[in-house]
Amino acid sequence: MEAYMSQTENKLNIDQLLGNISKNDLIGANGISSNGLATLVENIIHEIMNKEKSEFLNSAANDKSNGSYERSLNTSIGKLNLNVPRVRSGEFRSSLLPEKYQRYDESFEELIFSFLINGDSKKEIVHKMKYRGISFSEKAYDEIFDFIKIQMEDFKSKELDSGYNFIYIDAYHCMIKDIKDKQVKKGVIYTVLGVDKLANKSIIGFYPFFGHENKSTWMEVFQNLINRGLKRVLMFISDDFSGMSEAIKTLFPLSDIQKCVVHLDRNLYRNMKREDAKKVTKKLYEIRTTCDTYEAALALYETDVIQKFKKQYPTFIKHLEIRKTEHLCFLKYPEATRKHIYTTNPVESVHSSFEKMRIKKGGFFQSMDILNVAIFIVSDKLNLTWKKPIPMIKSKVYELNQMFNLKFYEEEN
């Protein structure tokens, strides 16, 4: 089949194929479909396979078309449901397909991500297409890239629910090439993950910036969420970023704030002697796991941490005292939910996907546009895989919604 494809190089032209794909296949009554990326790839692959079949039949006059059969393929953008064309002799096989019984193939994945512009240069993509016997122009590249950017912008501006029980926020640091001056610079991506009032989890926003996190950029993030309809949040979960608490208290004054306990434990070892940090870590674990109430935890925190170590570490302990309510806030919530809401682990697992992509692309993102598209593809894929509510949070939805209603009763009335 590879020999056949090399002979027909330049006959399979992505520019022509894109023209044959109806926008109605990609855009529904309510805008772009929830899995428009997979739909785009499915349509392109169908066009290519049908073109391959036509070329095959042109060279095999005695053979005839014989309909198609269904085949699914698992990919990083979701499951692709393909209608694979066939001929009566059974000798035709599209070069795009992996082995007969394979449901996942790395080379196929590479091809798909070339279609989706995952950070490869135009030259790399053209090379991959030519290897498959497919002509791929810069115009085709730009059309696909523009389509994905439109979906990305729709994702970033999508209207949000007015109320969420939990919102996790974390920052991912990386290197990004600034195309204005061709310099690779430090950057940060703020990722916002929401758990709605039915316990469904989804990435509701990502915000890349050059430089480091600061209060002004946090304010931009929160203002965007507000502009998209967010009004009330039962609790925010985040690391102890500079300006974060102040921004939340300014824009969401009734919301609770929980600082990640994992980050707190790490900070202890950076600011205290190892033996003292170990003692405090042990005591905080005891407080978090044995105290039945928030009030009991605060009292123990005050006597066994603040008072015990404030003379030895006055500056750091003062910081802990100011933040103590934010270190223990999760204890206000039903016990079954606590292990899900005292760390930023859910959003940090998202960042591990970002990190894999960064490493794969040579240690940095080739432009802010490439970064946005790449992160959107990852976010879209994750949102599609999170189909079920979080079980332990779902089990306490009634109690959480009662807490929500009580917290915001006066505001709503």
C-alpha positions as CSV (number, residue, x, y, z in Angstrom):
1,M,0.0,0.0,0.0
2,E,2.9,2.4,0.8
3,A,4.2,1.8,-2.8
4,Y,0.7,2.6,-4.2
5,M,0.5,5.8,-2.2
6,S,4.0,7.0,-3.3
7,Q,2.9,6.7,-6.9
8,T,-0.2,8.9,-6.3
9,E,1.6,11.6,-4.4
10,N,0.1,15.1,-5.1
11,K,-3.2,13.6,-6.2
12,L,-4.5,13.7,-2.7
13,N,-4.7,17.4,-2.0
14,I,-5.9,18.6,1.4
15,D,-6.9,22.0,0.0
16,Q,-9.5,20.2,-2.3
17,L,-10.6,17.9,0.5
18,L,-11.2,20.8,2.9
19,G,-13.4,22.4,0.2
20,N,-15.5,19.2,0.1
21,I,-16.1,19.1,3.8
22,S,-19.4,20.9,4.6
23,K,-19.3,23.3,7.5
24,N,-22.7,21.9,8.5
25,D,-20.8,18.7,9.4
26,L,-18.8,20.6,12.0
27,I,-21.2,23.2,13.2
28,G,-24.6,22.4,14.9
29,A,-27.6,24.5,15.7
30,N,-25.9,25.7,18.9
31,G,-22.5,26.4,17.4
32,I,-19.5,24.2,17.0
33,S,-20.1,20.6,18.2
34,S,-18.8,19.5,21.6
35,N,-16.2,17.4,19.8
36,G,-15.5,19.4,16.7
37,L,-11.9,18.4,16.7
38,A,-12.7,14.7,16.3
39,T,-15.4,15.6,13.7
40,L,-13.0,17.6,11.7
41,V,-10.4,14.7,11.7
42,E,-13.1,12.2,10.9
43,N,-14.3,14.2,7.9
44,I,-10.7,14.7,6.6
45,I,-9.9,11.0,7.0
46,H,-13.1,10.0,5.2
47,E,-12.3,12.3,2.3
48,I,-8.8,10.9,2.0
49,M,-9.9,7.3,2.2
50,N,-12.5,7.8,-0.4
51,K,-10.0,9.5,-2.6
52,E,-7.6,6.6,-2.1
53,K,-10.3,4.2,-3.1
54,S,-11.1,6.1,-6.3
55,E,-7.4,6.1,-7.2
56,F,-7.2,2.4,-6.5
57,L,-10.2,1.6,-8.7
58,N,-8.8,3.7,-11.5
59,S,-5.8,1.3,-11.6
60,A,-8.0,-1.8,-11.1
61,A,-10.6,-1.7,-13.9
62,N,-12.2,-5.0,-13.0
63,D,-12.7,-4.2,-9.4
64,K,-15.7,-2.3,-8.0
65,S,-16.7,-0.4,-4.9
66,N,-18.4,-2.4,-2.1
67,G,-19.7,0.1,0.4
68,S,-18.0,0.6,3.7
69,Y,-17.6,-0.9,7.2
70,E,-17.5,0.8,10.6
71,R,-14.3,1.0,12.6
72,S,-13.5,3.0,15.7
73,L,-10.1,4.3,16.7
74,N,-9.1,5.7,20.1
75,T,-7.0,8.9,20.0
76,S,-6.0,11.7,22.3
77,I,-8.9,13.8,21.0
78,G,-11.5,11.1,21.7
79,K,-12.8,8.1,19.8
80,L,-13.0,8.4,16.0
81,N,-15.9,6.6,14.4
82,L,-14.9,5.8,10.8
83,N,-16.7,4.4,7.8
84,V,-13.9,2.6,6.0
85,P,-14.5,2.2,2.2
86,R,-13.9,-1.2,0.7
87,V,-13.9,-2.9,-2.7
88,R,-15.2,-6.3,-3.9
89,S,-11.8,-7.9,-4.2
90,G,-10.9,-7.0,-0.7
91,E,-7.5,-5.8,-1.8
92,F,-7.9,-2.1,-1.1
93,R,-6.8,-0.8,2.3
94,S,-6.3,2.8,3.2
95,S,-2.8,3.8,4.2
96,L,-4.2,5.9,7.0
97,L,-5.4,2.9,9.1
98,P,-3.2,1.1,11.6
99,E,-3.0,-2.7,11.7
100,K,-6.3,-4.6,11.3
101,Y,-7.0,-5.2,15.0
102,Q,-5.2,-2.2,16.5
103,R,-7.4,0.4,18.1
104,Y,-4.5,2.7,18.9
105,D,-1.4,3.5,16.9
106,E,1.3,6.0,17.6
107,S,2.1,6.8,13.9
108,F,-1.6,7.4,13.3
109,E,-1.7,9.6,16.4
110,E,1.2,11.6,14.9
111,L,-0.7,12.0,11.7
112,I,-3.8,13.2,13.5
113,F,-1.8,15.7,15.5
114,S,-0.3,17.0,12.4
115,F,-3.8,17.8,11.1
116,L,-4.5,19.5,14.4
117,I,-1.3,21.5,14.5
118,N,0.2,20.3,17.8
119,G,3.2,22.4,17.6
120,D,4.9,20.9,14.6
121,S,6.4,23.4,12.1
122,K,4.8,23.6,8.6
123,K,7.8,21.8,7.2
124,E,7.4,18.9,9.6
125,I,3.7,18.6,8.8
126,V,4.3,18.8,5.0
127,H,6.9,16.0,5.4
128,K,4.5,13.8,7.4
129,M,1.8,14.3,4.7
130,K,4.2,13.6,1.8
131,Y,5.3,10.4,3.5
132,R,1.7,9.3,3.4
133,G,1.4,10.4,-0.2
134,I,-0.8,13.5,0.7
135,S,-0.2,17.0,-0.7
136,F,-0.5,19.5,2.1
137,S,-0.1,23.2,1.4
138,E,0.3,26.2,3.7
139,K,-3.2,27.3,2.8
140,A,-4.6,23.9,4.1
141,Y,-2.5,24.3,7.2
142,D,-3.9,27.8,7.8
143,E,-7.5,26.7,7.2
144,I,-7.3,23.9,9.8
145,F,-5.4,26.1,12.3
146,D,-8.0,28.9,11.9
147,F,-10.8,26.4,12.4
148,I,-9.3,25.1,15.6
149,K,-8.6,28.7,16.8
150,I,-12.3,29.5,16.3
151,Q,-13.2,26.6,18.5
152,M,-10.6,27.6,21.0
153,E,-12.0,31.2,21.2
154,D,-15.6,29.8,21.6
155,F,-14.3,27.6,24.4
156,K,-12.7,30.6,26.1
157,S,-15.8,32.7,25.8
158,K,-18.3,30.0,26.5
159,E,-21.0,31.1,29.0
160,L,-20.5,29.6,32.5
161,D,-23.0,28.5,35.1
162,S,-23.6,31.3,37.5
163,G,-22.8,29.1,40.5
164,Y,-20.1,26.4,41.2
165,N,-19.5,24.5,44.4
166,F,-15.7,24.3,43.9
167,I,-13.2,26.0,41.6
168,Y,-9.6,24.9,41.5
169,I,-7.0,27.3,40.2
170,D,-3.3,26.6,39.6
171,A,-0.4,28.0,37.6
172,Y,1.8,26.0,35.2
173,H,5.1,27.6,34.4
174,C,6.7,27.0,31.0
175,M,8.8,28.6,28.2
176,I,7.1,30.2,25.2
177,K,8.7,31.7,22.1
178,D,7.7,35.3,21.5
179,I,7.4,35.6,17.8
180,K,7.8,39.4,18.0
181,D,11.4,39.3,19.0
182,K,12.1,35.5,18.4
183,Q,13.1,35.1,22.1
184,V,12.1,32.1,24.2
185,K,10.7,33.6,27.4
186,K,9.2,32.5,30.7
187,G,5.5,32.1,30.7
188,V,2.6,31.0,32.9
189,I,-0.7,29.3,32.2
190,Y,-3.5,29.7,34.8
191,T,-5.8,26.8,34.6
192,V,-9.3,26.9,36.1
193,L,-11.2,23.7,36.8
194,G,-14.8,23.8,38.1
195,V,-17.0,21.4,39.9
196,D,-20.6,22.4,39.3
197,K,-23.6,21.9,41.6
198,L,-24.2,18.4,40.2
199,A,-20.6,17.3,41.0
200,N,-19.5,17.4,37.3
201,K,-15.9,18.4,36.7
202,S,-14.6,20.4,33.7
203,I,-11.9,22.8,32.7
204,I,-13.6,26.1,32.3
205,G,-10.7,28.3,31.4
206,F,-7.0,28.5,30.7
207,Y,-5.1,31.8,30.5
208,P,-1.5,32.0,29.3
209,F,0.7,35.1,29.9
210,F,4.4,35.9,29.5
211,G,6.2,36.5,32.8
212,H,5.2,35.3,36.3
213,E,1.9,35.3,38.2
214,N,0.9,38.5,39.9
215,K,-2.2,40.2,41.3
216,S,-3.0,42.0,38.0
217,T,-3.1,38.9,35.9
218,W,-5.1,37.1,38.6
219,M,-7.6,39.9,38.4
220,E,-7.8,39.5,34.6
221,V,-8.6,35.8,35.1
222,F,-11.3,36.4,37.6
223,Q,-12.8,39.3,35.6
224,N,-13.0,37.0,32.5
225,L,-14.9,34.4,34.6
226,I,-17.3,37.0,35.8
227,N,-17.8,38.4,32.3
228,R,-18.8,34.8,31.2
229,G,-21.4,34.6,33.9
230,L,-19.8,33.3,37.0
231,K,-21.3,34.9,40.1
232,R,-21.1,32.7,43.1
233,V,-18.6,30.0,44.2
234,L,-18.9,28.1,47.4
235,M,-15.1,27.6,47.7
236,F,-11.9,28.3,45.7
237,I,-9.0,25.9,46.1
238,S,-5.5,27.2,45.1
239,D,-1.9,27.5,46.0
240,D,-0.8,30.4,48.1
241,F,0.0,32.7,45.1
242,S,0.8,36.3,45.6
243,G,-2.4,38.4,45.3
244,M,-4.7,35.4,44.9
245,S,-6.6,35.7,48.2
246,E,-6.9,39.4,47.8
247,A,-8.3,39.1,44.3
248,I,-10.9,36.5,45.5
249,K,-11.9,38.5,48.5
250,T,-12.4,41.6,46.3
251,L,-14.5,39.9,43.6
252,F,-16.1,37.0,45.5
253,P,-16.3,38.3,49.1
254,L,-18.6,35.5,50.4
255,S,-16.6,32.6,48.9
256,D,-14.5,30.3,51.1
257,I,-10.8,29.9,50.2
258,Q,-8.8,26.8,50.7
259,K,-5.0,26.8,50.3
260,C,-3.5,23.5,49.0
261,V,-2.2,21.5,52.0
262,V,0.4,19.8,49.9
263,H,1.9,23.1,49.0
264,L,1.8,24.1,52.6
265,D,3.7,21.1,53.7
266,R,6.4,21.9,51.1
267,N,6.6,25.5,52.3
268,L,7.3,24.2,55.8
269,Y,10.5,22.6,54.7
270,R,11.6,25.7,52.8
271,N,11.1,28.0,55.8
272,M,11.9,25.9,58.9
273,K,14.6,23.5,60.0
274,R,14.0,20.0,58.8
275,E,13.3,18.5,62.3
276,D,10.8,21.4,63.1
277,A,9.2,21.1,59.7
278,K,8.7,17.4,60.2
279,K,7.0,18.0,63.6
280,V,4.7,20.6,62.1
281,T,3.8,18.5,59.1
282,K,2.9,15.6,61.5
283,K,0.8,17.9,63.7
284,L,-1.0,19.4,60.7
285,Y,-1.8,15.9,59.4
286,E,-3.2,15.0,62.8
287,I,-5.3,18.1,62.9
288,R,-6.7,17.5,59.4
289,T,-7.5,13.8,60.0
290,T,-8.7,13.7,63.6
291,C,-10.5,17.0,64.2
292,D,-14.3,16.6,63.8
293,T,-15.0,20.3,63.4
294,Y,-13.4,23.4,61.8
295,E,-13.5,25.2,65.2
296,A,-11.6,22.4,67.0
297,A,-9.0,22.3,64.2
298,L,-8.4,26.1,64.5
299,A,-7.9,25.8,68.3
300,L,-5.4,23.0,67.9
301,Y,-3.6,24.8,65.1
302,E,-3.3,27.9,67.3
303,T,-1.8,26.1,70.4
304,D,0.3,23.4,68.7
305,V,1.7,25.3,65.7
306,I,1.3,29.1,66.1
307,Q,2.2,29.5,69.8
308,K,4.8,26.7,69.8
309,F,6.9,28.0,66.9
310,K,6.2,31.8,66.7
311,K,9.3,32.8,68.7
312,Q,11.7,30.7,66.6
313,Y,10.2,31.6,63.2
314,P,8.3,34.9,63.8
315,T,7.9,36.0,60.1
316,F,6.9,32.7,58.7
317,I,4.6,31.8,61.6
318,K,2.9,35.2,61.3
319,H,2.2,34.3,57.7
320,L,0.7,30.9,58.8
321,E,-1.4,32.7,61.4
322,I,-2.9,35.0,58.8
323,R,-3.7,32.1,56.5
324,K,-4.8,29.6,59.1
325,T,-8.5,29.8,58.2
326,E,-7.5,29.1,54.6
327,H,-5.4,26.1,55.5
328,L,-8.3,24.5,57.4
329,C,-11.4,25.7,55.5
330,F,-12.1,22.3,54.0
331,L,-13.1,21.0,57.5
332,K,-16.3,23.0,57.2
333,Y,-17.5,20.6,54.5
334,P,-18.9,17.1,54.6
335,E,-16.3,14.5,55.5
336,A,-16.8,12.5,52.3
337,T,-15.7,15.5,50.2
338,R,-12.7,16.6,52.1
339,K,-9.9,14.6,50.4
340,H,-11.2,16.0,47.1
341,I,-11.1,19.7,48.1
342,Y,-8.0,20.3,50.3
343,T,-5.4,20.1,47.5
344,T,-5.0,21.4,43.9
345,N,-4.2,17.8,42.7
346,P,-7.2,17.7,40.3
347,V,-5.8,20.7,38.3
348,E,-2.2,19.6,38.7
349,S,-3.0,16.4,37.0
350,V,-4.1,18.5,34.1
351,H,-0.8,20.3,34.1
352,S,1.0,16.9,33.8
353,S,-0.6,16.6,30.4
354,F,0.7,20.1,29.5
355,E,4.1,19.0,30.6
356,K,4.2,16.0,28.4
357,M,3.3,18.1,25.4
358,R,6.0,20.7,26.3
359,I,8.7,18.0,26.5
360,K,7.5,16.4,23.3
361,K,7.9,19.8,21.5
362,G,11.5,20.3,22.5
363,G,11.1,22.0,25.9
364,F,9.1,25.1,24.9
365,F,6.0,26.1,23.0
366,Q,6.9,27.6,19.6
367,S,4.5,30.6,19.9
368,M,1.6,31.8,22.0
369,D,-0.8,30.8,19.2
370,I,0.6,27.2,19.2
371,L,0.4,27.1,23.0
372,N,-3.2,28.1,23.0
373,V,-4.2,25.6,20.4
374,A,-2.2,22.8,22.0
375,I,-3.6,23.5,25.5
376,F,-7.1,23.7,24.0
377,I,-6.8,20.3,22.4
378,V,-5.7,18.8,25.7
379,S,-8.5,20.6,27.6
380,D,-11.1,19.5,25.1
381,K,-9.9,15.9,25.3
382,L,-10.0,15.9,29.2
383,N,-13.5,17.4,29.3
384,L,-14.7,14.7,27.0
385,T,-13.3,12.0,29.2
386,W,-14.8,13.4,32.4
387,K,-18.3,12.2,31.7
388,K,-19.4,11.1,35.2
389,P,-19.8,13.2,38.4
390,I,-17.2,12.8,41.1
391,P,-18.7,10.0,43.2
392,M,-17.9,11.3,46.8
393,I,-18.9,14.8,45.9
394,K,-22.1,13.6,44.2
395,S,-23.0,11.7,47.4
396,K,-23.1,15.0,49.2
397,V,-24.6,17.2,46.6
398,Y,-27.7,17.9,48.7
399,E,-25.7,19.1,51.7
400,L,-23.4,21.2,49.5
401,N,-26.3,22.8,47.8
402,Q,-27.8,23.6,51.2
403,M,-24.5,25.2,52.2
404,F,-24.5,27.2,48.9
405,N,-28.0,28.4,49.4
406,L,-27.4,29.5,53.0
407,K,-24.2,31.3,52.0
408,F,-25.7,33.3,49.2
409,Y,-29.3,33.6,50.5
410,E,-29.1,37.3,51.3
411,E,-27.3,38.1,48.0
412,E,-30.0,36.3,46.0
413,N,-32.8,38.0,47.9
